[in-house]
Amino acid sequence: MSDLKIQQLRYVITVVEEGSFHGAARRLHRTQPALSMAVRELEQRLGQNLFERGSKTRLTPFGEYCMPRFRDLVGVHDRMVKDVVNQAEGTQGHIHIATVPSVASRIMPALLAEFIGRYPDIKISLHDENAYYVCQMVAHGEVDLGVTSLWQREEDLEYTHLFEDKIGVVCRQDHPLAALETLGWQSLQGEKLIRNGTSRLLMSTAAAELVENSAFYISNMISLIAMLEAGAGITTLPRLAFPEYNANLRFIPLHDPEVVRRIGLVKAANRTLAPAAQAMQAFLLEKLQQGAD
């Protein structure tokens, strides 16, 4: 026996629900003869009558057996079609995103809230890692998209610039530098510089010797802030990474040299994004690329 046609099963269900072939034809926008022919074809394929011949709309015992199963088949079919269409349109699915911590805490909450408002059936997993691991997670297929700084080109990754994040000096509010509105690297000579993961941004500038002569390196932001609050030294950070609600610390823009952290969207170069991830990519570009150069 060949496969049953969903449309024919739907016709039988509608006849039973409407109580007549005429009512079913009207609801389905089909002619009554075409509907009757489709039901007869189904009966011939099954080798059994579904409706009593004397009644036209009263089910045979075989028809009574088939009816709940027809409903289940049509229901599963309709749900699967809806799921496939939603996946194709990017309105359903699960997106994995990795970002650097400053973007995860300062930018992503509002953006993800808006995205979920647009696409309530999409699930999102957000991972915050340092820039290197964000790129690694994207390259290895652990996440769909990354929002990070990329300081060297990777063949496996496709990078789209979003915006620039200016670097500044961070010190305690009672530090002599805190009274300045802006400063150059020469003003930092003699200061105890605490390096962190973003200090590499200074390495190709005139301020490189400050990093090279630093005695401290702290990668964890909580520990770094604690050291700064204790007066153990100063550091440089991108503006987004600065804890703006911390009343004990001050951010002073660095103008000589003027250094920026370039933040971009990263995806695997040779892997097609799922439709939901494509929707997220378009959304992030729409929202974050407005401030790009």
PyMOL commands that set and color helices and strands:
alter all, ss='L'
color gray80, all
select helices_A, chain A and resi 6-18+21-28+32-46+61-89+101-106+108-118+131-139+176-179+185-188+199-202+208-212+221-229+239-241+275-291
alter helices_A, ss='H'
color red, helices_A
select strands_A, chain A and resi 93-99+122-128+145-149+157-172+183-184+194-195+216-217+235-238+249-256+260-268
alter strands_A, ss='S'
color yellow, strands_A
deselect
rebuild
show_as cartoon
